[in-house]
Amino acid sequence: MGRVRNAGSEGSHRAGPLKQTNKKHKTGQHKSKRALDVETRGRVSSEGSISKHRRKNHVLRSERKKQAAADRLKKMQNILDEKRNQGGPRGAPICVALIPLSSATNVNFTLQFILANCKNFADIVGQVENTTYIKLKNGKNITLVVPPVPNDLWSVLDVLKQADVSLFLQPLLEPVSPEGITLLKAAKEQGLATPFLGISSSFSKSDEKAFIKANSRYLPVDKIYEITNPGQVSNLLRMISVTKITIPKQWSVRSSMLIESYTPITSLSPSMFTPNAVNELTQENCTKLAKISGVIKRRHLNPHRPVYITGIGSFKILRIDVVPMQLGKRDMAVDPNVANVLPRFLYDPSKVPEEDVDKEVEDETMDSDSDIDEDDDGSSYVDDDETGSQMSIDSKNKGKGKKKLPKGTSDYQADWLIDSEEESEAEAELIGSDDELEGDDDNKSQMSQDDAEEDDDMDWEEEKKQIEIMKAARTEAEFPDWIDTPMDIPAKIRFQRYRGLQSFKKSPWDVNENLPKEYSKIFQFQNFRHVYKIVCGEKAETDGLGYVPVGQRVEMILKPLDASGSSVDSKIGSCKPISLVSLLRHETRMSVLNLQLNLQEVVKNKEDIIFQVGHHRFQAKPILSEVSTGNKHRMLRFAQENQSCMATVFAPIVFPHASVLAFKCVKSTLIPVGSGSLFSIDPSRVVVKRVLLSGHPFKVQGRNAVVRFMFFNREDIEWFKPVELRTRYGRRGHIKEPLGTHGHMKCNFDGQMKSQDTALMPLYKRVFPKWNYEEFVPPFEVFDQYSK
């Protein structure tokens, strides 16, 4: 009989360390059937069992593919319709801007020459002031526009804003002048439409390739057209009608119009408006009204939205009428003899004085085949003057005779030997005759008179001012934000608005602290990106009936939004209004614009700068600051050349994308100083002005030092004692205690301080821009002398 264990006395069996453990079943991301059964516990859905592949909003893959294909076809059809309507009967005419790149280019004469040579393949529809309408044989409508003042940069830029094609003109295929480069840079930074280039003289293929390669940075063209050739003119107009037009995005998001005619309204008429509108308008307000006409472009026009005329201001549309284009050939005054006359220049290249021609070039042309002219019958002849001169040269060489040479001298050595007669002749040629010497004296006197006239014209006060600015800019670049503590005023009074920061990047700063009263007049977005998506997605069709479609020619009566402003005629300078755009929502409000600029010249903080932001053009004194990623940005007293900076101004709201051009007035002329883009519309951007108070170590002992010349009394040291110090070599420390009554203080640093080091105390204050927005802009003449 076996042995029986007492189960109560001994414990239960326990598995050892070698016990096999099986892996659990992995159900993946979904729940297992057992888990689902535990959750439902037998309950059944009231809607019935729906498979996960047949959910309520589920679309089959085949249906999704069909929808994507339909969307692709719709997008392709829209692009095709847009291209067909481009210049067609249902769209706006293709606007071609004729822009001169040289002072020798006569744009009006070139336009007459093009019109006289395009009669075989185009019909001239009509002309209104600087706008000419033509219709090609393929049914495309083209508008040729000449700037009202071709020498004015603002006039040229306004025309380029409304242009679909930019046709630049030059008299000769030569390097572009500096004035032309300035114009091309401004046009490219503003946003350049599809460019073309026309030359008023013949050229070779090699010259064309070299010119295209040299100017591809500012003028990206693939072909150059000869305007004097009727066949090239036909090819140019045909290429303009069929080419792919690329318009910058900032010009394509708004409805716009090229103003053809502008007429101020001097008297009210009951037939112009409704009776209620006539009662509201007084004779005083009537002087501020204007009547304009043009063709709607790029987007449908919403008449309920205000419009903006560049250089004048914002307007409200009181009345708008769609009118047909009642123009005929009788309105045109094209001279039929213009086709046989080449465009005139300020100088004739074929009539260059012989004295100005280089001798080497003259010798090359004598040896080339270009000196041999052919008659109509094919025979050739040589100029008698050339043969005579050649015979006289040979006779002179023969008459000289042989030189007397030493025995054994070779011909090569004889060429280096000079006779005494030849030496005397060479000296006489170098010295010159008495008449020539007298002529040199006359030239020197004439040059001195010219220099005296230039000295009289020069503004020496302006020159001194520019020299002082350049010196201050160099000093600021070497010692940024350094300032001397005044000795006559206590430092705690002079810098009472400044504060110290433990860390410029991490220390907090309340953005709503001590705001100026101008901030009560501006508009701030709570969520700019959300508003931007809504505003840019709005279309004129969504506002209901009443919108004016693209391609319609309209007449508008406009009233300025600024009722307290002056009359419209007083705001118009030498150039008539050209560009009109429809404003988006909120674009009539004022706010704080932050403009990022890439500078070409030294700019002083709060200096008068002329800005062109999108369609707006104004004058202001910006606050310059660094381009950084923190929540605080250091103000710049001088923005150095080839530096990127941020300019903060009060200006009307402009939604991105918007290009920025900056100019400043130097010696009564405007020069470009930089370009960039609109960075943000944010009044809460903190711009901080920093000052560095410097002190010099008087005694140094280990990590302790006695510093002087930072303050000049004991009270100032006690006042600024909590502010942290730093040195040029990277040491940090604090003021320990003042010594005496004359500004000496004992400081403790985190390391050994050197005797040549300098102690600095940084203090900060927030700055705001001033309300100095001005819409008036002085003219900008590109060329000094322009052929009209």
C-alpha positions as a printed Julia matrix, in Angstrom:
788×3 Matrix{Float64}:
   0.0     0.0      0.0
   1.47    3.22    -1.08
   2.37    6.14     1.01
  -0.37    8.85     1.25
   0.65   12.49     1.45
  -1.03   14.86     3.81
  -2.38   17.62     1.48
  -3.2    19.86     4.33
   0.28   19.85     5.74
   2.1    20.63     2.45
   1.5    23.53    -0.02
   0.14   23.31    -3.61
   2.38   22.67    -6.61
   4.19   25.65    -8.08
   5.62   25.86   -11.6
   9.36   26.04   -11.88
  11.49   28.48   -13.91
  11.49   26.19   -16.96
   7.7    26.32   -17.35
   6.65   26.88   -20.98
   4.65   30.08   -21.62
   2.79   30.35   -24.92
   2.39   33.67   -26.82
  -0.91   35.45   -26.65
  -2.98   35.81   -29.8
  -2.47   39.23   -31.41
  -5.63   40.68   -32.89
  -3.85   43.71   -34.39
  -5.56   47.12   -34.44
  -9.07   45.65   -34.4
 -10.86   43.95   -31.54
 -11.25   40.2    -31.42
 -14.61   38.5    -31.77
 -14.58   37.49   -28.11
 -13.94   41.11   -27.07
 -16.82   42.29   -29.28
 -19.12   39.65   -27.8
 -18.19   40.73   -24.3
 -18.96   44.37   -25.16
 -22.28   43.78   -26.94
 -23.46   40.96   -24.61
 -26.0    39.9    -27.15
 -27.42   43.37   -27.92
 -28.42   44.1    -31.56
 -28.22   47.54   -33.24
 -31.55   49.16   -34.14
 -30.23   50.26   -37.58
 -29.3    46.76   -38.51
 -25.91   45.3    -39.1
 -23.8    47.56   -41.35
 -20.5    46.34   -42.68
 -17.46   48.55   -42.2
 -17.06   48.62   -45.99
 -20.61   50.02   -46.36
 -20.57   52.9    -43.95
 -22.91   55.82   -44.36
 -20.41   58.26   -45.96
 -18.19   55.69   -47.55
 -17.4    56.0    -51.31
 -16.16   53.07   -53.32
 -12.73   53.22   -54.89
 -14.14   53.05   -58.42
 -16.41   56.0    -57.67
 -13.5    57.99   -56.25
 -11.49   57.37   -59.43
 -14.39   58.56   -61.56
 -14.74   61.71   -59.46
 -11.0    62.48   -59.73
 -11.12   62.03   -63.51
 -14.11   64.36   -63.74
 -12.31   66.99   -61.66
  -9.27   66.74   -63.93
 -11.36   67.21   -67.05
 -13.16   70.18   -65.49
  -9.87   71.83   -64.57
  -8.45   71.27   -68.05
 -11.61   72.68   -69.6
 -11.43   75.77   -67.41
  -7.8    76.37   -68.42
  -8.71   75.89   -72.08
 -11.67   78.28   -71.81
  -9.51   80.86   -70.07
  -6.93   80.64   -72.85
  -9.61   80.93   -75.54
 -11.2    83.92   -73.84
  -7.8    85.59   -73.56
  -8.16   88.46   -76.01
 -11.29   86.89   -77.48
 -14.8    88.33   -77.81
 -15.79   87.04   -74.33
 -12.7    88.24   -72.5
 -10.71   91.38   -71.97
  -8.25   92.47   -74.7
  -4.6    91.55   -74.27
  -2.99   94.65   -72.79
   0.51   95.34   -74.19
   2.6    98.03   -72.47
   5.24   99.81   -74.59
   8.11  100.68   -72.23
  11.32  102.52   -73.28
  14.67  101.34   -71.95
  16.66  104.27   -73.33
  16.31  108.03   -73.49
  16.73  107.8    -77.28
  13.56  105.72   -77.72
  10.51  107.61   -78.96
   7.61  105.39   -77.88
   4.88  107.34   -79.68
   6.76  107.26   -82.99
   7.43  103.52   -82.57
   3.7   102.95   -81.95
   2.81  104.83   -85.15
   5.34  102.75   -87.07
   3.84   99.49   -85.72
   0.32  100.58   -86.64
   1.39  101.57   -90.15
   3.01   98.17   -90.77
   0.28   95.91   -89.36
  -2.56   96.74   -91.76
  -2.14   93.49   -93.72
  -2.81   91.22   -90.75
  -4.66   93.45   -88.26
  -7.44   96.04   -88.21
  -7.13   99.23   -86.2
 -10.32   99.55   -84.16
  -9.77  102.9    -82.47
  -7.71  105.02   -80.12
  -8.44  106.83   -76.84
  -5.62  109.1    -75.66
  -2.68  106.74   -74.91
  -4.61  103.51   -75.62
  -4.88  101.93   -79.1
  -7.13   98.98   -79.99
  -6.33   96.55   -82.8
  -7.95   93.27   -83.89
  -5.86   90.54   -85.51
  -7.03   88.26   -88.3
  -7.19   85.3    -85.87
  -9.89   87.14   -83.87
  -7.69   88.25   -80.96
  -8.06   91.77   -79.56
  -4.92   93.62   -78.45
  -4.61   96.92   -76.61
  -1.37   98.88   -77.09
  -0.76  101.21   -74.15
   1.85  103.96   -73.93
   2.6   105.45   -70.48
   1.24  109.01   -70.28
   4.7   110.15   -69.14
   7.26  107.57   -70.4
  10.0   109.3    -68.4
   8.12  108.97   -65.07
   8.79  105.75   -63.13
   5.4   105.82   -61.38
   3.58  106.1    -64.71
   5.56  103.15   -66.13
   4.97  100.97   -63.04
   1.22  101.71   -63.05
   0.95  100.66   -66.68
   2.92   97.47   -65.98
   0.48   96.57   -63.18
  -2.37   96.41   -65.69
  -0.34   94.93   -68.57
  -0.63   91.31   -69.67
   2.46   91.64   -71.88
   5.44   93.97   -71.39
   7.09   95.12   -74.64
  10.41   96.83   -73.89
  11.9    99.01   -76.63
  15.5    99.94   -77.44
  16.95  101.81   -80.44
  20.06   99.63   -80.79
  21.1    96.18   -79.65
  23.6    97.5    -77.12
  24.03   97.09   -73.34
  21.12   98.48   -71.38
  21.76  101.9    -69.87
  21.93  102.32   -66.06
  18.56  104.09   -66.16
  17.1   101.15   -68.06
  18.56   98.73   -65.51
  16.9   100.75   -62.71
  13.56  100.53   -64.5
  13.93   96.78   -65.14
  14.85   96.1    -61.5
  11.82   98.02   -60.26
   9.53   96.26   -62.75
  10.85   92.82   -61.81
  10.56   93.43   -58.07
   7.04   94.78   -58.53
   5.96   91.77   -60.6
   6.64   91.54   -64.31
   4.14   90.16   -66.81
   5.19   88.2    -69.91
   8.17   90.18   -71.35
   9.06   90.86   -74.99
  11.88   92.97   -76.46
  11.8    95.07   -79.63
  14.78   96.74   -81.33
  14.5    99.59   -83.84
  17.55   98.56   -85.88
  18.9    95.47   -87.6
  21.14   93.0    -85.78
  22.79   89.61   -86.28
  22.03   86.28   -84.63
  25.28   86.28   -82.68
  24.53   89.72   -81.25
  21.04   88.54   -80.3
  22.36   85.51   -78.41
  24.99   87.57   -76.61
  22.43   90.2    -75.55
  19.94   87.59   -74.3
  22.66   85.87   -72.26
  23.99   89.11   -70.77
  20.57   90.47   -69.72
  18.78   87.25   -68.75
  18.8    88.3    -65.09
  16.61   91.37   -65.58
  14.99   90.68   -68.97
  14.18   86.96   -69.46
  13.32   86.76   -73.19
  13.97   84.02   -75.75
  13.82   86.12   -78.91
  14.36   89.74   -79.98
  12.08   91.29   -82.6
  13.09   93.93   -85.13
  10.4    96.62   -85.08
  11.51   98.15   -88.41
  10.74   94.9    -90.26
   7.0    94.47   -91.13
   7.38   90.69   -91.08
   8.89   90.8    -87.6
   6.04   93.09   -86.45
   3.48   90.53   -87.65
   5.36   87.71   -85.88
   5.51   89.79   -82.7
   1.75   90.47   -82.62
   0.97   86.85   -83.48
   3.22   85.56   -80.67
   1.61   88.0    -78.23
  -1.85   86.67   -79.16
  -0.97   82.98   -78.7
   1.67   83.03   -75.95
   0.98   81.84   -72.44
   0.43   84.93   -70.33
   1.91   84.77   -66.83
   0.56   87.38   -64.41
   1.93   87.68   -60.84
  -0.45   86.37   -58.21
  -0.72   89.7    -56.42
  -2.31   91.27   -59.53
  -4.64   88.35   -60.36
  -6.6    88.15   -57.06
  -8.36   91.5    -57.56
 -10.56   92.98   -60.22
  -8.71   95.76   -62.02
  -9.11   98.24   -64.83
  -6.81  100.31   -67.04
  -8.23  103.82   -66.93
  -8.72  105.01   -70.5
 -10.29  108.4    -69.83
 -10.64  110.52   -66.72
 -12.99  113.51   -66.4
 -13.61  115.53   -63.21
 -17.26  116.39   -62.61
 -17.87  120.09   -62.1
 -21.69  120.23   -61.94
 -24.49  117.93   -60.82
 -27.19  116.66   -63.11
 -30.4   114.92   -61.96
 -29.97  112.34   -64.71
 -26.69  111.12   -63.22
 -28.05  109.67   -59.97
 -31.23  108.75   -58.21
 -33.19  111.62   -56.53
 -32.03  110.55   -53.07
 -28.39  110.56   -54.16
 -28.75  114.01   -55.74
 -30.19  115.42   -52.51
 -27.29  114.0    -50.49
 -24.66  115.41   -52.85
 -24.03  119.11   -52.46
 -22.21  121.39   -54.84
 -19.22  121.35   -52.49
 -18.98  117.56   -52.65
 -19.45  117.67   -56.4
 -15.92  118.98   -56.92
 -14.58  115.72   -55.48
 -16.38  113.46   -57.97
 -14.75  111.93   -61.04
 -15.9   109.99   -64.11
 -13.69  107.28   -65.55
 -13.99  104.57   -68.21
 -12.17  101.35   -69.01
 -12.4    97.57   -69.46
 -12.82   95.18   -66.5
  -9.94   92.69   -66.25
  -8.83   89.54   -64.4
 -11.77   89.23   -61.96
 -15.46   90.14   -62.0
 -16.08   93.56   -60.47
 -18.28   93.88   -57.4
 -19.71   97.43   -57.51
 -20.5    97.3    -53.78
 -16.79   97.2    -52.94
 -14.64  100.38   -52.84
 -11.96  100.87   -55.49
  -8.47  102.34   -55.28
  -6.7   104.53   -57.84
  -2.93  104.39   -57.41
  -1.52  107.72   -56.37
  -4.9   109.33   -55.56
  -6.83  107.3    -52.98
  -9.88  105.14   -52.3
 -13.29  105.78   -53.87
 -16.87  104.6    -53.64
 -18.75  103.71   -56.84
 -21.85  105.92   -57.08
 -22.88  104.76   -60.53
 -21.61  102.25   -63.08
 -22.85  101.75   -66.65
 -21.84   99.12   -69.19
 -21.23  100.9    -72.51
 -20.22   99.52   -75.91
 -16.92  100.47   -77.47
 -18.01  103.21   -79.85
 -14.71  103.67   -81.59
 -13.95  103.71   -85.27
 -11.14  104.2    -87.71
 -12.13  107.81   -88.04
 -10.69  108.38   -84.6
  -7.27  107.27   -85.75
  -4.76  109.67   -87.25
  -2.07  107.37   -88.64
   0.25  108.85   -91.21
   0.56  106.44   -94.21
   4.1   107.64   -94.87
   5.27  106.48   -91.44
   5.88  102.96   -92.74
   8.71  104.21   -94.92
  10.4   106.25   -92.18
  12.59  104.62   -89.55
  12.2   105.63   -85.89
  14.26  108.7    -85.11
  17.02  108.82   -82.51
  18.66  111.6    -80.58
  21.82  110.75   -82.47
  22.51  109.0    -85.77
  25.0   106.1    -85.37
  26.01  106.39   -89.06
  27.09  110.03   -88.67
  29.74  109.73   -86.0
  32.59  112.31   -86.36
  35.83  110.85   -87.62
  37.74  112.32   -84.68
  35.75  110.14   -82.27
  36.47  106.89   -84.1
  39.22  104.74   -82.68
  42.2   104.2    -85.0
  42.24  100.45   -84.45
  38.6   100.12   -85.42
  39.27  102.33   -88.48
  42.12  100.07   -89.61
  39.93   96.97   -89.21
  37.13   98.47   -91.27
  39.61   99.42   -94.02
  40.74   95.79   -94.33
  37.23   94.32   -94.16
  34.8    93.76   -97.01
  32.36   96.32   -95.65
  34.28   99.15   -97.42
  33.46   97.67  -100.83
  30.03   98.82  -101.95
  28.0    97.11  -104.66
  25.87   98.83  -107.27
  22.48   97.64  -108.33
  23.98   95.77  -111.3
  26.26   93.73  -109.04
  29.51   95.54  -109.88
  31.71   96.77  -107.09
  33.9    99.82  -106.66
  36.44  101.09  -104.18
  36.34  104.59  -102.76
  38.79  106.94  -104.47
  39.73  108.62  -101.22
  40.84  105.3    -99.76
  43.01  104.43  -102.8
  44.54  107.87  -102.79
  45.4   107.69   -99.14
  46.89  104.22   -99.58
  49.07  105.39  -102.5
  50.28  108.41  -100.53
  51.29  106.17   -97.62
  53.23  103.82   -99.92
  54.98  106.76  -101.6
  56.06  108.14   -98.24
  57.48  104.79   -97.2
  59.4   104.5   -100.46
  60.78  108.01  -100.2
  62.4   107.42   -96.88
  65.24  105.28   -98.31
  67.4   102.73   -96.53
  68.83  103.2    -93.07
  72.6   103.27   -92.43
  73.18  100.14   -90.36
  76.32   98.65   -88.79
  77.9    95.7    -90.5
  76.31   92.36   -89.61
  72.93   93.87   -88.51
  69.89   91.72   -89.4
  66.55   93.0    -90.67
  64.87   92.2    -87.34
  67.48   94.27   -85.47
  67.13   97.09   -87.99
  63.43   97.46   -87.19
  64.33   98.43   -83.61
  66.85  101.11   -84.65
  65.52  104.67   -85.01
  67.18  107.38   -87.1
  67.76  110.83   -85.73
  65.29  112.29   -88.25
  62.58  109.91   -87.08
  63.34  110.82   -83.45
  62.88  114.51   -84.17
  59.62  113.86   -86.04
  58.31  111.73   -83.17
  59.2   114.42   -80.63
  57.44  117.04   -82.73
  54.34  114.89   -82.94
  54.36  114.37   -79.16
  54.87  118.03   -78.35
  52.49  119.35   -81.02
  52.33  122.72   -82.69
  51.64  126.08   -81.07
  48.05  126.06   -82.35
  47.42  122.71   -80.72
  48.88  123.94   -77.42
  46.62  126.97   -77.54
  43.68  124.66   -78.22
  44.6   122.61   -75.14
  44.59  125.77   -73.04
  41.11  126.61   -74.35
  39.89  123.11   -73.49
  41.26  123.44   -69.96
  39.5   126.77   -69.49
  36.25  125.28   -70.79
  36.59  122.36   -68.38
  37.2   124.72   -65.49
  34.04  126.66   -66.44
  32.04  123.39   -66.49
  33.41  122.44   -63.08
  32.42  125.85   -61.73
  28.87  125.4    -63.06
  28.65  121.95   -61.44
  29.83  123.46   -58.13
  27.09  126.08   -58.36
  24.43  123.43   -59.01
  25.61  121.19   -56.16
  23.86  121.44   -52.82
  26.72  121.51   -50.31
  24.4   121.39   -47.31
  22.93  118.16   -48.61
  26.44  116.82   -49.25
  27.47  117.56   -45.65
  24.32  115.89   -44.37
  25.02  112.72   -46.37
  28.64  112.64   -45.12
  27.48  112.89   -41.51
  24.99  110.06   -42.09
  27.72  107.83   -43.56
  30.05  108.55   -40.63
  27.32  107.82   -38.09
  26.45  104.59   -39.92
  30.08  103.4    -39.78
  30.29  104.25   -36.08
  27.02  102.41   -35.4
  28.27   99.34   -37.27
  31.44   99.24   -35.14
  29.8   100.08   -31.79
  26.11   99.14   -32.06
  23.76  100.87   -29.59
  26.6   102.41   -27.54
  25.66  105.68   -25.88
  27.44  108.06   -23.49
  25.86  108.71   -20.13
  25.05  112.45   -19.81
  26.91  114.33   -17.08
  24.43  117.18   -16.62
  21.31  115.01   -16.14
  20.98  112.1    -13.68
  20.92  108.77   -15.48
  17.82  107.6    -13.61
  15.9   110.54   -15.14
  17.43  110.27   -18.62
  16.71  106.53   -18.87
  13.57  106.38   -16.73
  11.55  104.68   -19.51
  14.14  101.94   -20.01
  14.3    98.62   -18.2
  16.76   95.8    -17.78
  16.15   92.25   -19.01
  17.77   89.1    -17.75
  17.43   87.51   -21.19
  16.48   89.42   -24.34
  14.99   86.31   -25.97
  13.27   84.63   -23.0
  12.19   87.48   -20.72
   8.47   88.29   -21.04
   7.12   91.59   -22.4
   3.47   92.63   -22.25
   2.42   93.59   -25.79
  -0.49   95.73   -24.52
   1.58   97.82   -22.12
   1.71  101.63   -22.59
   0.26  101.65   -26.11
   0.16  105.05   -27.88
  -3.12  106.78   -28.71
  -2.66  106.0    -32.45
  -3.36  102.34   -31.66
  -6.99  103.28   -30.99
  -7.41  104.18   -34.69
  -6.08  100.97   -36.22
  -7.5    97.52   -36.91
  -6.07   94.24   -35.6
  -6.91   90.7    -36.71
  -7.6    88.09   -34.1
  -6.74   85.28   -36.53
  -5.13   86.67   -39.67
  -4.76   83.37   -41.53
  -8.42   82.54   -41.1
  -9.51   85.98   -42.36
  -7.04   85.79   -45.26
  -8.49   82.48   -46.49
 -12.03   83.82   -46.31
 -11.29   87.16   -47.98
  -9.17   85.76   -50.81
 -11.77   83.03   -51.45
 -14.61   85.51   -51.9
 -15.92   86.04   -55.41
 -18.15   88.71   -56.88
 -20.71   86.07   -57.9
 -21.34   85.14   -54.26
 -22.73   88.61   -53.5
 -25.67   88.0    -55.84
 -26.68   89.77   -59.02
 -25.14   93.08   -60.0
 -21.51   92.13   -60.59
 -19.79   93.24   -63.81
 -18.13   90.35   -65.72
 -14.64   90.45   -67.17
 -14.31   92.06   -70.6
 -17.09   94.64   -70.21
 -16.3    98.28   -70.94
 -17.81  100.46   -68.2
 -18.14  104.08   -67.13
 -18.0   104.87   -63.41
 -18.75  107.89   -61.27
 -16.59  107.81   -58.17
 -16.73  109.61   -54.84
 -13.72  109.76   -52.46
 -14.12  107.86   -49.21
 -12.28  110.63   -47.38
 -15.02  113.28   -47.28
 -12.81  115.76   -45.43
 -10.03  115.52   -48.01
  -9.19  117.88   -50.82
 -10.56  117.7    -54.34
  -9.44  115.01   -56.75
  -7.81  117.49   -59.14
  -5.47  118.72   -56.41
  -4.17  115.18   -55.83
  -3.34  114.53   -59.48
   0.16  115.56   -60.48
   1.71  115.68   -63.91
   0.58  112.11   -64.68
  -3.06  111.2    -65.17
  -4.63  108.25   -63.27
  -3.85  104.89   -64.88
  -4.46  101.93   -62.57
  -7.71  101.1    -60.74
  -8.23   98.02   -58.55
 -11.12   96.72   -56.5
 -10.28   96.52   -52.8
 -10.89   93.41   -50.76
 -12.68   93.39   -47.43
 -10.88   95.35   -44.64
  -8.43   96.97   -47.09
  -9.79  100.45   -46.38
  -8.77  100.18   -42.7
  -5.47  101.33   -41.22
  -3.14   98.98   -39.39
   0.55   98.34   -38.69
   2.39   96.82   -41.66
   5.7    95.02   -41.27
   7.69   95.19   -44.51
  10.78   93.04   -45.04
  13.38   94.88   -47.15
  16.66   93.93   -48.79
  18.56   97.21   -48.83
  20.95   98.56   -51.46
  21.78  101.8    -49.63
  22.33  102.91   -46.03
  18.99  103.98   -44.49
  18.61  105.9    -41.26
  15.88  105.05   -38.79
  12.77  107.27   -39.1
  13.97  108.64   -42.43
  11.46  109.72   -45.1
  10.95  106.71   -47.35
   8.58  106.33   -50.3
   6.97  102.88   -50.35
   5.0   101.04   -52.99
   3.19   98.14   -51.31
   1.14   96.28   -53.88
  -1.11   98.87   -55.52
  -0.63  101.42   -52.72
   2.01  104.13   -52.91
   2.72  106.38   -49.93
   5.38  108.21   -47.95
   6.22  107.42   -44.31
   8.99  107.35   -41.68
   9.41  103.67   -40.73
  10.86  102.08   -37.62
  13.7    99.76   -38.69
  14.35   96.53   -36.79
  16.12   93.22   -37.1
  14.61   90.19   -38.83
  14.54   87.61   -36.02
  12.37   84.74   -34.77
  11.89   85.79   -31.14
   9.03   87.7    -29.55
  11.16   90.86   -29.32
  13.1    92.54   -32.13
  15.95   95.01   -31.72
  15.6    98.42   -33.33
  18.27   99.5    -35.83
  19.5   103.08   -35.81
  21.02  102.52   -39.27
  20.23   99.73   -41.72
  23.48   98.95   -43.48
  23.97   98.27   -47.17
  23.25   94.69   -48.38
  21.36   93.99   -45.16
  17.87   92.63   -44.58
  15.71   94.57   -42.15
  12.06   95.05   -41.15
  10.28   98.38   -41.66
   7.21   99.04   -39.48
   4.71  101.73   -40.59
   1.09  102.8    -40.24
  -0.59  102.15   -43.6
  -3.78  100.73   -45.15
  -4.21   96.97   -44.94
  -2.9    95.05   -47.96
  -3.35   91.29   -48.1
  -0.4    89.17   -49.28
   1.13   88.55   -51.7
   2.33   92.14   -52.08
   5.69   93.32   -53.37
   7.43   96.3    -51.77
   9.62   98.96   -53.41
  11.44  101.59   -51.32
  12.91  104.91   -52.45
  14.4   107.92   -50.7
  15.03  111.52   -51.71
  18.71  112.51   -52.04
  19.73  115.88   -53.52
  16.14  116.55   -54.64
  16.08  113.29   -56.64
  14.68  109.87   -55.79
  16.95  106.83   -55.67
  15.94  103.19   -55.05
  17.16  101.93   -51.69
  15.66   98.44   -51.5
  12.89   96.0    -52.29
  11.12   93.14   -50.58
   7.66   91.92   -49.66
   4.91   92.32   -47.09
   5.85   90.22   -44.05
   2.83   90.58   -41.75
   0.01   92.84   -40.56
   0.62   92.68   -36.83
   0.39   95.63   -34.38
   1.56   93.35   -31.54
   5.08   92.94   -32.97
   7.4    94.28   -30.26
  10.25   96.51   -31.48
  12.7    97.26   -28.67
  15.27  100.03   -28.59
  18.49   99.06   -26.82
  21.13  101.33   -25.28
  24.47  100.16   -23.93
  26.03  102.22   -21.13
  29.78  101.64   -21.16
  32.26  101.73   -18.29
  36.01  101.12   -18.1
  37.84   99.05   -15.45
  39.93  101.21   -13.14
  41.33   98.42   -10.92
  41.09   94.67   -11.52
  41.65   92.05    -8.82
  40.56   88.54    -9.74
  36.87   88.47   -10.46
  36.35   91.89    -8.83
  36.89   95.19   -10.6
  36.38   98.88    -9.96
  34.51  100.4    -12.93
  34.24  104.11   -13.68
  32.74  106.46   -16.33
  29.45  104.52   -16.5
  27.76  106.77   -13.92
  28.79  110.03   -12.31
  26.93  110.05    -8.95
  26.13  107.62    -6.16
  22.32  107.78    -6.6
  22.47  106.46   -10.19
  24.56  103.48    -9.1
  22.06  102.56    -6.39
  19.18  102.96    -8.89
  20.66  100.66   -11.58
  22.19   98.17    -9.11
  19.73   95.32    -9.92
  20.57   95.41   -13.67
  23.0    92.75   -14.87
  26.31   93.76   -16.47
  28.2    92.13   -19.3
  31.52   92.78   -21.04
  32.74   92.75   -24.63
  34.67   89.54   -23.91
  31.57   87.7    -22.69
  31.78   88.07   -18.9
  28.64   88.62   -16.8
  28.36   90.3    -13.43
  26.56   92.69   -11.08
  27.16   95.94    -9.26
  28.33   95.15    -5.74
  28.48   98.59    -4.13
  29.3   102.2     -5.0
  32.68  103.67    -4.05
  32.74  107.35    -3.19
  30.46  109.99    -4.67
  31.86  110.41    -8.21
  30.54  107.32    -9.95
  33.1   104.64    -9.11
  31.57  101.26    -8.31
  32.76   97.83    -7.31
  31.56   95.02    -9.6
  31.75   91.25    -9.36
  31.99   89.09   -12.52
  31.81   85.37   -13.23
  35.45   85.19   -14.31
  38.75   87.04   -14.54
  38.21   90.43   -16.17
  40.94   91.83   -18.41
  42.16   95.39   -18.17
  41.39   96.09   -21.86
  37.81   94.86   -21.49
  34.76   97.15   -21.31
  31.8    96.8    -18.96
  28.35   97.31   -20.58
  24.86   97.73   -19.13
  22.02   96.97   -21.62
  18.74   98.86   -21.16
  15.59   98.38   -23.28
  12.52  100.4    -24.25
   9.68   99.6    -26.65
   9.24  102.01   -29.57
   6.25  102.59   -31.87
   5.96  104.09   -35.37
   4.64  107.61   -35.81
   1.39  108.44   -37.63
   3.06  110.12   -40.63
   1.29  108.36   -43.52
   1.16  110.59   -46.62
  -0.32  109.57   -49.97
   1.37  112.33   -51.99
   4.49  111.07   -53.77
   6.89  113.31   -55.78
   7.6   112.36   -59.43
  10.51  110.11   -60.36
  12.21  110.92   -63.69
  14.08  107.87   -64.97
  15.96  109.55   -67.82
  17.58  112.99   -67.52
  16.77  113.86   -71.14
  13.98  112.05   -72.91
  12.88  112.41   -76.54
   9.22  113.33   -76.68
